[in-house]
Structures are given as structure tokens and as C-alpha cells.
């Protein structure tokens, strides 16, 4: 198949503008970037199939018909984009109503993990030490220290 | 045999509904029933997953029967013991305990190695639940996690080994693999053997995995007695004993089992000498004894294997007894510390007798079971002096810590305080097990008859004077000497070798630290950063692939038609301007222009359905944007720093370049015949329509559409829940919808007398009034003509939605209610029900899900109709799209109006 230059350049432009808007913090801009990017992707998929007459049986000779499969996929994509646009718009409005702007804030929990990483600490999820500090022969009672001198004392239930 | 496993499982399910402590006696009948199974069952096979050739196959052998009796018998006794041990009925404990019983009986009986693996991991899970029984204590959780991680890590290694073995043998049935005699010493079988041993060693707490078992003493004492002395930890030893005859000559098998066994035997006994907690003393003793069993069953001779089986039985009997005794001491005195206990033997002679009987069996004193087993082992190992010496040393230490246990628990060491009485029914289970140990010893010839595979050696209480008896005397003498030496006040030396525990902790910490570093570096909490990372990956991977392996470009033409250039220039210009726009409205309009331009390109490509839908979607999108943007600030908030702006533009340009390259390469690379080449015929003959795109949506690729309409329903629900913050606002909304606006107002619209309607232009109202019904009719036409011409459910629904938009824009939210006096949720749910129902109806009618049928109907007035059932599916789609648009208008339109009115008034 011979591709046409106009479509290729247009796909590039839509991707470029879509991506640069997607990386902003304003949710409305992110959404618009998403729509532009979506148009670019749809054109990319469309280009994968042959162009021709509308894929309606009986309207023209079968060999000149455009490939229907990319069209079917794109139709699904267009409608889903509509649903997502509605949802993100509602999200942008909600964000504006709650905080006075529609900018995407940093995630607090991720920040906490970054701080742990900077301090070279673990999350504690490995569960190898006690709540009160690293395990060890911390207890000085003869009872405990004699059971085992290992770093973790087996704790025994009755 | 399946009945036995299922009975356990059923009892586990029923047990939470019991309430009295005495229920433990009732439940004890379930494991007790296992004792008779070896006598009545031989082999069972049930189909499970025929496609994988996986069956549920149970089989019986002396070793399996022995372990089944141990698991069932000890399980029943321990459950009976629970009735006195727990202050009240503990339903969670009972359920998990019986669940474990089901998994353990399955493990013992399973012939298929994959089935063995399934039960194997199930026992790990139940053990985890029992160790973590006191979930509120961190030490208990930690011990449970440690046991689970160690045993499942070994289990996964074992699974790989099983797959290697099963693949090379061509079957997973152990009886079939073993029937061919000893396995060949090929590399595959050797690797399989070592991997399976990794699982067995970790499960039976053998060196270097011993550390999890003492920590597992965090479980309640009955669980320790059952799982971590009598049954689960025997699973690894059992597997070694089961596979041993076939694997004995395979390189690596015998050295690994014997070395691990000897080292564990000595280290465990050594550590037991240092314990002051009776339960920990027993735990290290168990570790040591598991080592002894591994030596016996891994040695590879029939005589040693026979000795191993007797030792396995005797260990289960005496170790469970001792754990139960410790539980009684703990409950009665409140301590297990052997330095605090004193005078208990004089106060409770019966309890002391039971313990003495058990320790005597452990020390190998005649006429108990332990003596029979140890004699047999000494005789079997006579040809292997180094191992024999190690076993004798380990046995001497066993005698020493056995004496230490008795002395610590029962001797009178200081002044004695009063003791609580012990109920006879509390001691009875322990006494029963100890008596069983005695009986087994006395009935040794009968045991020989049951277990002996023809080893040439016969189990008996007395073989006459010989090496074994001599060694027994050495063992007793050395053990008593060591105990006397320790009693004289010597401090027992520190441990000999580091265990795997520190390695385990280092690995767990490293995993945790790595997770934190990777997460901290890649998830910085900033959405632009996260998206940027994904896009950089796209650019790098896509770009490198294009540079290295793109197909040779197959030429290039400028355009298909010159009109493409016109539309393309408009779209590109609008996109570039949108990216630079500072006003929200400007950007929105430019994005809309892009969308319409793309629709024109669709037409030029030969895709009228796409173009129609794109036009309609773009219009609805613009309406939505206007509804929301009228409330948001006019300009975007302050642009970010110049450098990040350049970075963003650079990443955008790179992504654009890669996408364009991908487009070129993908188009040039298309050489194969498209899969859609048969679609025209299929659409007509099966779908009953001429518009291939639409028939495909409701028939050939109907599952896709089903997913898509589900997304729409979810999106609509999400929009409503974001805008209506309280459920009261939703209730008020449905109340407003249901107010009948029966009387036509004085104006052109139904709700023309409302203030919001009066603000609107009269021309708009007249137009809305005149075109509304026409648009709705057109939408129905699109819906039904879609099968043969451009249109369909999506397009029709969007057109009907736009009809509602005109009413809302002309007359406000009350006018919208008058135009569509129905809840959007009703349309969404009804549509989904219709679509799913059409799909399911095909199933009921004997076809596949979503298969469509062609019907010839006669309808009065219209005459004969030729329809495909997929039309009903499309009607569902139509309703859902209307529901979505209605929900958008109600949420982003009407509710925002109401909030604004409230704020301004």
C-alpha cells in the first residue's frame, strides 16, 4: 500500500500537539490534549486499511471498497472518547468547585515513598522488625536473652 | 478417599456454626474416620481438567497409609484436647484446623504430582492462618509471614521440579513414573530432583530452612502439636520417602538428603539444649528429629526406609504427646519456663508419667516405638559408618534434651507453691497418644507385617545382642552424661552455625528497599512526570524499532485527493493554535475544528459511518465543554516555567515524529491479505445487512460493542456522582423529573413561563419547538436504516441526544424534564438490559452468545418485515447513548444551573 504524505504529516502534528498539551497540569488542557491525541490515533488506525468507496455491499465494486475493519475499531474509539470527555469535564468542574482551580496536584502518598527513598529506608512492609525499633537482644531480662541470641526472638504462644 | 477429603472440607465449612466447647469432640470424629481408610481404599480417579490431562487421582501405599493414620489419629486426639484447652469454642480455629486436615489428607493420598502440589500449598496457607491466629500481635504476623514465604518459595521450586519431571516422563502420575523402576540420572531428572528437594527441605524445616519452625511456635499449642510436630512438617519427609526409591540413584539426591538430615539433626538438638521455654525446646527437638527422619528415608535402602517409617510414626506419637503436656502445664501453672517450674511431678504424677513415657520413646527405650525404630535405623546404617556416628551423636543429644525437658518440667528445684488440679479429660488425649507409642512398640511384629516391603530386616522388640543394642547403650550413657554435665551448672555453648534466618531477613529487607527506590524514582506523584515517562518509553522504544527494523518505505504519494490537503492544513493549523491558546473557549473551539476536519478526512477515505459519528460526537463534545467552561475561569491558570514548556514541546515533537514514522512504516509494511476480506459476504449472509461497519458492530464484533456500552454506562454514572455530591441532591432531582407538566404554557415550549426560558431568544424557542420531533424521527430512521446505510444505534442515539440539547438550550432544565420525563439511569439500565438480553436470548435459543438470527415478521400496516435480531441489540445501544447525553445535560447542565442560581440569589 502506498501511504499519502498529508495523512502522515497530520498524524505527526496531532500527536505532537496532543502530547504537549497532555503534559500540562490544567485538567481542561489535558483533556483537550487527549482529544487531539485521540484524533491522531484514529487517523493512524485508519491509514492501516485501504481507502476506497464506502464499505456498503452493493454500492460499488467490491474490489474498490475501503477496508471496514479499521473503521469498526475507530467507531468504538470515538464513542468511548465521548464518555471519557464527559467524565474528565465533570472531574475538572469538581476540582474547580472544591479547590478553585482545575490543576492536577501531586500525589501525597507517592511523595512519602520518595522521602523514604531519599532517607534510604524501607517501607517496613518486609515485617522483619518489631514495631518498637529494629529487633535484637533489646530485652535485658534473662528469660528472653537466653531463649535465643538471634536477631529475632521466636515469640511463643500458649 | 475423595469422600474423606470432602468430609474434612465440609466439616470446616460447618464448624463456624457450632458454639459449645464440646463440639470439638464431635468434630474430632472427622479426622478419626481417616484411620480406617487405609484398610478399605486402594485407588480412585476422577476427571478434573481433561484438556490438561489433569485428574484427581488418589492411591494407597504403606507409607501413605501410615501417614494418613498419623494425620487422622493425631488430628482427632488434638481436636478432643481442644475441648479442654480453649476457654470457649473457637470457631475460627476449628474451621482452619479442619481445612488443614482436608489439605493434608489430600496431600498424602494424591497420586498426580500436580495435585500433590496443590494440596502442598494449601497446607502452607492453612499453617499461615494458624501461626497468625493471634493476628493482633506483630510477632505472630511476622512468624506467619516468614513460614509462608519460606515454604511457598520452596514450593515454587518444587513445582518447577515437578514440571521438569512430569514433562520428561510424559505423565504426572507418580505411580506410573515409579513403575518404570529407578529414574535415569539425566541432567533434567537431576535438576528436577534438586528442585523438588528444595521444596521438601523448606517444608520440613530442614537445614538451611530450619528457622521458620521455632518462630511458628507463635501458633496456639494444639496447632503446634498437630501441624508443626505431627503432620505438616512431615510432608517434606513424606515426599522424600515417597520419591526416594525411584530417585535414590539420581546424582545429588542422596548427598543432599543425607547431608541436610545430619546437619539438621545435630544443629536442632544442639539448639534444644539451650532453650528454657519448654515449647521452644520441643520445637528445636522437632527440627532435630525431622533431620533424623530425612537421613533414614533419604538413605535409599529399603531397611533404612522401613526404619524411617517407624520413626515417623513414633515421633508423631511422642512429640504430639509432649506438646499437649506443655499445653496442660502452661494452662495450669501460667508458665513454660523450666527455671520457674518446680514440684510439678509430685503434684501431678499422672501427667509426669505420660511425659516420661513419651520421652522414653524419644530416647529409644524399650519396649516403646522409638526403640524399635532406632534399632532398625542403627542396623540399616551399619554399612555407612560416618552417617552412623552422626546419628548416634544426635541420638545422644536427643536423650540429653529429653532429660532436660523432664527435669525442667517436673523436678522439684525450689520451694513449691500450690497447683491447680488437672481435669482427667484434659490429660486423656495426651495419655492416649503415649499409650499408642507403647502399644506400637509391643506390637512391632504386627507393624512389620503392615509396613515391611521385604527389606530383609524385620521389626521386632528384641533382635538379640548386636551392634544396635550396643549403640543404644552408648546413646543412653552419653545422653545421661551430657545431661549431668549441664545440670552441674555449665553454660551450654552458643550455636554452631548461622541458620538461614539472617539470610532471609537480608533478602526481605533488600526487596523492600528496592521496591521503595524503584517506586520513589519512577512514581514521583506528579502526573506530567508519570505521563512523560510513558511517552519517553514510547519515543525510545518506537524510535529505536523504527530505526532498526522498519520495512523499506513503499514509495509515497502526496494525497489521495487534493481535498485531503485542504482539510489537513485546516486540522493541523487548528491543532497548533489550540496548543498555544490561552483562553479556554478559544482552545475548545479550535479542538472542535480539528474534530470536524478529521470527520471530513473520514469522508474522503471512504468511511461515511465514521464521519457521521465524528460530526455528532464533536457537536455533543462542544455542548459539554460550553456547559462546563461557562463556570470555569476564562483563561487557563498561569503557564508553567519556560524550560518545562520547551521540554514539553520537545517531547511532543519527538512523539509526533515517531508517530509519523510509525504511520509510514505500518502502511508500507502491509502486505498480507486483510482479515476483513470476508466481511462483505459474512455481513450479508449472517448479519442480514449491507452496511458492513454497522453489521460488524452489532454482530461480528458485538463483544467489543458490549464492552463499549458498558464503559458508557460507567462514564455516565461517574459524571453524575462527581456533580451530585450528596444523595439528597439526586433524590431531589428525581422528584423534579416526576412533577407532571401537563398544561401547555402560553409560549412555544412546555416550560416557557419559567424565568430561565424567558431569558432565551424567542427565535430559538420557535426553532426548537419546530425541529424537535423531526430530529427525533430522524434519529429513529438512522437507527433502523443503519443496517443497510450509514447510521445505526450510535448515530441515532447521538441525534436524539442533540434533540434534547436543543430543548434544554431553549428552555432550561424544566424544559428538559418536560422533553424527557424519565431518569437517565432508567435509559442506561434498560438499554444495557436489552443489549445483554438479546445476546443471552441467542444462547437460550441454542446459538452462541450475541449470535443474530434473521426473522421474517408480518406486522399489520407495515406488511412483511425482514429483520435481524441484532436490531434489538442496536436499540439497546441507542437507548444507552440517549441516556448518556441526558445524564450529561442533567449533571453538567441542569445541576450546574441550579448551583449557580443558589450561589447568585
HADDOCK unambig.tbl for C-alpha pairs under 7 A between the chains (distance, minus, plus):
assign (segid A and resid 1 and name CA) (segid B and resid 667 and name CA) 6.19 0.50 0.50
assign (segid A and resid 1 and name CA) (segid B and resid 668 and name CA) 5.77 0.50 0.50
assign (segid A and resid 1 and name CA) (segid B and resid 670 and name CA) 6.43 0.50 0.50
assign (segid A and resid 2 and name CA) (segid B and resid 554 and name CA) 6.03 0.50 0.50
assign (segid A and resid 2 and name CA) (segid B and resid 555 and name CA) 6.06 0.50 0.50
assign (segid A and resid 2 and name CA) (segid B and resid 556 and name CA) 5.71 0.50 0.50
assign (segid A and resid 2 and name CA) (segid B and resid 557 and name CA) 6.80 0.50 0.50
assign (segid A and resid 2 and name CA) (segid B and resid 668 and name CA) 6.31 0.50 0.50
assign (segid A and resid 3 and name CA) (segid B and resid 556 and name CA) 5.57 0.50 0.50
assign (segid A and resid 3 and name CA) (segid B and resid 557 and name CA) 6.46 0.50 0.50
assign (segid A and resid 3 and name CA) (segid B and resid 664 and name CA) 6.51 0.50 0.50
assign (segid A and resid 3 and name CA) (segid B and resid 667 and name CA) 5.91 0.50 0.50
assign (segid A and resid 3 and name CA) (segid B and resid 668 and name CA) 6.75 0.50 0.50
assign (segid A and resid 4 and name CA) (segid B and resid 556 and name CA) 5.85 0.50 0.50
assign (segid A and resid 4 and name CA) (segid B and resid 557 and name CA) 4.86 0.50 0.50
assign (segid A and resid 4 and name CA) (segid B and resid 558 and name CA) 5.26 0.50 0.50
assign (segid A and resid 4 and name CA) (segid B and resid 559 and name CA) 4.95 0.50 0.50
assign (segid A and resid 4 and name CA) (segid B and resid 560 and name CA) 6.61 0.50 0.50
assign (segid A and resid 5 and name CA) (segid B and resid 556 and name CA) 6.55 0.50 0.50
assign (segid A and resid 5 and name CA) (segid B and resid 557 and name CA) 6.12 0.50 0.50
assign (segid A and resid 5 and name CA) (segid B and resid 558 and name CA) 4.83 0.50 0.50
assign (segid A and resid 5 and name CA) (segid B and resid 559 and name CA) 6.18 0.50 0.50
assign (segid A and resid 6 and name CA) (segid B and resid 558 and name CA) 6.27 0.50 0.50
assign (segid A and resid 6 and name CA) (segid B and resid 559 and name CA) 5.88 0.50 0.50
assign (segid A and resid 6 and name CA) (segid B and resid 565 and name CA) 6.17 0.50 0.50
assign (segid A and resid 6 and name CA) (segid B and resid 568 and name CA) 6.48 0.50 0.50
assign (segid A and resid 8 and name CA) (segid B and resid 660 and name CA) 5.24 0.50 0.50
assign (segid A and resid 8 and name CA) (segid B and resid 663 and name CA) 6.13 0.50 0.50
assign (segid A and resid 8 and name CA) (segid B and resid 664 and name CA) 6.51 0.50 0.50
assign (segid A and resid 9 and name CA) (segid B and resid 660 and name CA) 6.33 0.50 0.50
assign (segid A and resid 10 and name CA) (segid B and resid 568 and name CA) 6.31 0.50 0.50
assign (segid A and resid 10 and name CA) (segid B and resid 572 and name CA) 6.17 0.50 0.50
assign (segid A and resid 11 and name CA) (segid B and resid 659 and name CA) 6.79 0.50 0.50
assign (segid A and resid 11 and name CA) (segid B and resid 660 and name CA) 5.84 0.50 0.50
assign (segid A and resid 12 and name CA) (segid B and resid 656 and name CA) 3.98 0.50 0.50
assign (segid A and resid 12 and name CA) (segid B and resid 657 and name CA) 5.65 0.50 0.50
assign (segid A and resid 12 and name CA) (segid B and resid 659 and name CA) 5.72 0.50 0.50
assign (segid A and resid 12 and name CA) (segid B and resid 660 and name CA) 4.68 0.50 0.50
assign (segid A and resid 13 and name CA) (segid B and resid 572 and name CA) 6.20 0.50 0.50
assign (segid A and resid 13 and name CA) (segid B and resid 656 and name CA) 5.96 0.50 0.50
assign (segid A and resid 14 and name CA) (segid B and resid 572 and name CA) 7.00 0.50 0.50
assign (segid A and resid 14 and name CA) (segid B and resid 575 and name CA) 6.55 0.50 0.50
assign (segid A and resid 15 and name CA) (segid B and resid 652 and name CA) 6.92 0.50 0.50
assign (segid A and resid 15 and name CA) (segid B and resid 655 and name CA) 6.36 0.50 0.50
assign (segid A and resid 15 and name CA) (segid B and resid 656 and name CA) 4.68 0.50 0.50
assign (segid A and resid 15 and name CA) (segid B and resid 659 and name CA) 6.86 0.50 0.50
assign (segid A and resid 16 and name CA) (segid B and resid 652 and name CA) 4.07 0.50 0.50
assign (segid A and resid 16 and name CA) (segid B and resid 653 and name CA) 4.85 0.50 0.50
assign (segid A and resid 16 and name CA) (segid B and resid 655 and name CA) 5.91 0.50 0.50
assign (segid A and resid 16 and name CA) (segid B and resid 656 and name CA) 4.30 0.50 0.50
assign (segid A and resid 17 and name CA) (segid B and resid 575 and name CA) 6.34 0.50 0.50
assign (segid A and resid 17 and name CA) (segid B and resid 576 and name CA) 6.19 0.50 0.50
assign (segid A and resid 17 and name CA) (segid B and resid 579 and name CA) 5.88 0.50 0.50
assign (segid A and resid 17 and name CA) (segid B and resid 652 and name CA) 6.29 0.50 0.50
assign (segid A and resid 19 and name CA) (segid B and resid 652 and name CA) 4.90 0.50 0.50
assign (segid A and resid 20 and name CA) (segid B and resid 648 and name CA) 5.20 0.50 0.50
assign (segid A and resid 20 and name CA) (segid B and resid 649 and name CA) 5.40 0.50 0.50
assign (segid A and resid 20 and name CA) (segid B and resid 652 and name CA) 4.78 0.50 0.50
assign (segid A and resid 21 and name CA) (segid B and resid 579 and name CA) 6.18 0.50 0.50
assign (segid A and resid 23 and name CA) (segid B and resid 528 and name CA) 4.78 0.50 0.50
assign (segid A and resid 23 and name CA) (segid B and resid 531 and name CA) 6.90 0.50 0.50
assign (segid A and resid 23 and name CA) (segid B and resid 532 and name CA) 6.85 0.50 0.50
assign (segid A and resid 23 and name CA) (segid B and resid 648 and name CA) 6.58 0.50 0.50
assign (segid A and resid 24 and name CA) (segid B and resid 528 and name CA) 6.45 0.50 0.50
assign (segid A and resid 25 and name CA) (segid B and resid 528 and name CA) 6.95 0.50 0.50
assign (segid A and resid 32 and name CA) (segid B and resid 591 and name CA) 6.85 0.50 0.50
assign (segid A and resid 44 and name CA) (segid B and resid 663 and name CA) 5.91 0.50 0.50
assign (segid A and resid 47 and name CA) (segid B and resid 667 and name CA) 6.63 0.50 0.50
assign (segid A and resid 48 and name CA) (segid B and resid 666 and name CA) 6.75 0.50 0.50
assign (segid A and resid 48 and name CA) (segid B and resid 667 and name CA) 5.56 0.50 0.50
assign (segid A and resid 51 and name CA) (segid B and resid 605 and name CA) 5.03 0.50 0.50
assign (segid A and resid 51 and name CA) (segid B and resid 606 and name CA) 6.06 0.50 0.50
assign (segid A and resid 52 and name CA) (segid B and resid 605 and name CA) 6.29 0.50 0.50
assign (segid A and resid 52 and name CA) (segid B and resid 606 and name CA) 5.26 0.50 0.50
assign (segid A and resid 53 and name CA) (segid B and resid 606 and name CA) 4.95 0.50 0.50
assign (segid A and resid 54 and name CA) (segid B and resid 606 and name CA) 4.60 0.50 0.50
assign (segid A and resid 54 and name CA) (segid B and resid 607 and name CA) 5.53 0.50 0.50
assign (segid A and resid 54 and name CA) (segid B and resid 608 and name CA) 6.47 0.50 0.50
assign (segid A and resid 55 and name CA) (segid B and resid 691 and name CA) 6.56 0.50 0.50
assign (segid A and resid 55 and name CA) (segid B and resid 692 and name CA) 5.95 0.50 0.50
assign (segid A and resid 56 and name CA) (segid B and resid 690 and name CA) 5.42 0.50 0.50
assign (segid A and resid 56 and name CA) (segid B and resid 691 and name CA) 4.46 0.50 0.50
assign (segid A and resid 56 and name CA) (segid B and resid 692 and name CA) 5.81 0.50 0.50
assign (segid A and resid 57 and name CA) (segid B and resid 680 and name CA) 6.30 0.50 0.50
assign (segid A and resid 57 and name CA) (segid B and resid 690 and name CA) 4.84 0.50 0.50
assign (segid A and resid 57 and name CA) (segid B and resid 691 and name CA) 6.43 0.50 0.50
assign (segid A and resid 66 and name CA) (segid B and resid 606 and name CA) 6.02 0.50 0.50
assign (segid A and resid 67 and name CA) (segid B and resid 676 and name CA) 6.90 0.50 0.50
assign (segid A and resid 68 and name CA) (segid B and resid 676 and name CA) 6.82 0.50 0.50
assign (segid A and resid 68 and name CA) (segid B and resid 692 and name CA) 6.77 0.50 0.50
assign (segid A and resid 68 and name CA) (segid B and resid 693 and name CA) 5.91 0.50 0.50
assign (segid A and resid 69 and name CA) (segid B and resid 676 and name CA) 5.95 0.50 0.50
assign (segid A and resid 71 and name CA) (segid B and resid 607 and name CA) 6.84 0.50 0.50
assign (segid A and resid 71 and name CA) (segid B and resid 610 and name CA) 6.68 0.50 0.50
assign (segid A and resid 71 and name CA) (segid B and resid 693 and name CA) 6.89 0.50 0.50
assign (segid A and resid 72 and name CA) (segid B and resid 693 and name CA) 5.57 0.50 0.50
assign (segid A and resid 72 and name CA) (segid B and resid 697 and name CA) 6.65 0.50 0.50
assign (segid A and resid 75 and name CA) (segid B and resid 610 and name CA) 5.89 0.50 0.50
assign (segid A and resid 76 and name CA) (segid B and resid 708 and name CA) 6.73 0.50 0.50
assign (segid A and resid 78 and name CA) (segid B and resid 614 and name CA) 6.78 0.50 0.50
assign (segid A and resid 80 and name CA) (segid B and resid 708 and name CA) 6.59 0.50 0.50
assign (segid A and resid 80 and name CA) (segid B and resid 712 and name CA) 6.80 0.50 0.50
assign (segid A and resid 82 and name CA) (segid B and resid 617 and name CA) 6.48 0.50 0.50
assign (segid A and resid 82 and name CA) (segid B and resid 621 and name CA) 6.81 0.50 0.50
assign (segid A and resid 83 and name CA) (segid B and resid 712 and name CA) 5.50 0.50 0.50
assign (segid A and resid 83 and name CA) (segid B and resid 715 and name CA) 5.51 0.50 0.50
assign (segid A and resid 84 and name CA) (segid B and resid 715 and name CA) 6.58 0.50 0.50
assign (segid A and resid 86 and name CA) (segid B and resid 719 and name CA) 6.72 0.50 0.50
assign (segid A and resid 87 and name CA) (segid B and resid 715 and name CA) 5.84 0.50 0.50
assign (segid A and resid 87 and name CA) (segid B and resid 718 and name CA) 6.38 0.50 0.50
assign (segid A and resid 87 and name CA) (segid B and resid 719 and name CA) 5.14 0.50 0.50
assign (segid A and resid 89 and name CA) (segid B and resid 628 and name CA) 6.91 0.50 0.50
assign (segid A and resid 90 and name CA) (segid B and resid 719 and name CA) 5.61 0.50 0.50
assign (segid A and resid 90 and name CA) (segid B and resid 722 and name CA) 6.18 0.50 0.50
assign (segid A and resid 90 and name CA) (segid B and resid 723 and name CA) 6.49 0.50 0.50
assign (segid A and resid 90 and name CA) (segid B and resid 892 and name CA) 6.96 0.50 0.50
assign (segid A and resid 91 and name CA) (segid B and resid 722 and name CA) 6.56 0.50 0.50
assign (segid A and resid 93 and name CA) (segid B and resid 628 and name CA) 6.64 0.50 0.50
assign (segid A and resid 94 and name CA) (segid B and resid 722 and name CA) 6.47 0.50 0.50
assign (segid A and resid 94 and name CA) (segid B and resid 723 and name CA) 6.67 0.50 0.50
assign (segid A and resid 106 and name CA) (segid B and resid 525 and name CA) 4.96 0.50 0.50
assign (segid A and resid 106 and name CA) (segid B and resid 526 and name CA) 4.75 0.50 0.50
assign (segid A and resid 107 and name CA) (segid B and resid 525 and name CA) 4.38 0.50 0.50
assign (segid A and resid 107 and name CA) (segid B and resid 526 and name CA) 6.56 0.50 0.50
assign (segid A and resid 108 and name CA) (segid B and resid 525 and name CA) 6.92 0.50 0.50
assign (segid A and resid 110 and name CA) (segid B and resid 523 and name CA) 6.28 0.50 0.50
assign (segid A and resid 110 and name CA) (segid B and resid 524 and name CA) 5.85 0.50 0.50
assign (segid A and resid 110 and name CA) (segid B and resid 525 and name CA) 4.80 0.50 0.50
assign (segid A and resid 111 and name CA) (segid B and resid 524 and name CA) 6.41 0.50 0.50
assign (segid A and resid 111 and name CA) (segid B and resid 525 and name CA) 6.01 0.50 0.50
assign (segid A and resid 113 and name CA) (segid B and resid 516 and name CA) 6.32 0.50 0.50
assign (segid A and resid 113 and name CA) (segid B and resid 520 and name CA) 5.53 0.50 0.50
assign (segid A and resid 114 and name CA) (segid B and resid 520 and name CA) 4.22 0.50 0.50
assign (segid A and resid 114 and name CA) (segid B and resid 524 and name CA) 6.83 0.50 0.50
assign (segid A and resid 117 and name CA) (segid B and resid 516 and name CA) 5.72 0.50 0.50
assign (segid A and resid 117 and name CA) (segid B and resid 517 and name CA) 5.17 0.50 0.50
assign (segid A and resid 117 and name CA) (segid B and resid 520 and name CA) 5.88 0.50 0.50
assign (segid A and resid 121 and name CA) (segid B and resid 513 and name CA) 6.53 0.50 0.50
assign (segid A and resid 122 and name CA) (segid B and resid 512 and name CA) 5.47 0.50 0.50
assign (segid A and resid 122 and name CA) (segid B and resid 513 and name CA) 4.70 0.50 0.50
assign (segid A and resid 122 and name CA) (segid B and resid 516 and name CA) 6.30 0.50 0.50
assign (segid A and resid 123 and name CA) (segid B and resid 512 and name CA) 6.41 0.50 0.50
assign (segid A and resid 123 and name CA) (segid B and resid 516 and name CA) 6.69 0.50 0.50
assign (segid A and resid 125 and name CA) (segid B and resid 512 and name CA) 6.71 0.50 0.50
assign (segid A and resid 126 and name CA) (segid B and resid 508 and name CA) 5.54 0.50 0.50
assign (segid A and resid 126 and name CA) (segid B and resid 509 and name CA) 6.07 0.50 0.50
assign (segid A and resid 126 and name CA) (segid B and resid 512 and name CA) 5.88 0.50 0.50
assign (segid A and resid 127 and name CA) (segid B and resid 142 and name CA) 5.88 0.50 0.50
assign (segid A and resid 128 and name CA) (segid B and resid 142 and name CA) 6.74 0.50 0.50
assign (segid A and resid 128 and name CA) (segid B and resid 505 and name CA) 6.31 0.50 0.50
assign (segid A and resid 147 and name CA) (segid B and resid 275 and name CA) 5.33 0.50 0.50
assign (segid A and resid 147 and name CA) (segid B and resid 276 and name CA) 6.13 0.50 0.50
assign (segid A and resid 147 and name CA) (segid B and resid 277 and name CA) 6.95 0.50 0.50
assign (segid A and resid 154 and name CA) (segid B and resid 214 and name CA) 6.21 0.50 0.50
assign (segid A and resid 154 and name CA) (segid B and resid 215 and name CA) 4.44 0.50 0.50
assign (segid A and resid 155 and name CA) (segid B and resid 139 and name CA) 6.29 0.50 0.50
assign (segid A and resid 155 and name CA) (segid B and resid 215 and name CA) 6.43 0.50 0.50
assign (segid A and resid 155 and name CA) (segid B and resid 218 and name CA) 5.62 0.50 0.50
assign (segid A and resid 156 and name CA) (segid B and resid 217 and name CA) 5.00 0.50 0.50
assign (segid A and resid 156 and name CA) (segid B and resid 218 and name CA) 4.27 0.50 0.50
assign (segid A and resid 157 and name CA) (segid B and resid 217 and name CA) 6.35 0.50 0.50
assign (segid A and resid 157 and name CA) (segid B and resid 218 and name CA) 4.48 0.50 0.50
assign (segid A and resid 157 and name CA) (segid B and resid 219 and name CA) 5.76 0.50 0.50
assign (segid A and resid 157 and name CA) (segid B and resid 220 and name CA) 5.61 0.50 0.50
assign (segid A and resid 157 and name CA) (segid B and resid 221 and name CA) 6.97 0.50 0.50
assign (segid A and resid 158 and name CA) (segid B and resid 220 and name CA) 5.58 0.50 0.50
assign (segid A and resid 158 and name CA) (segid B and resid 221 and name CA) 5.74 0.50 0.50
assign (segid A and resid 158 and name CA) (segid B and resid 327 and name CA) 6.87 0.50 0.50
assign (segid A and resid 158 and name CA) (segid B and resid 330 and name CA) 6.80 0.50 0.50
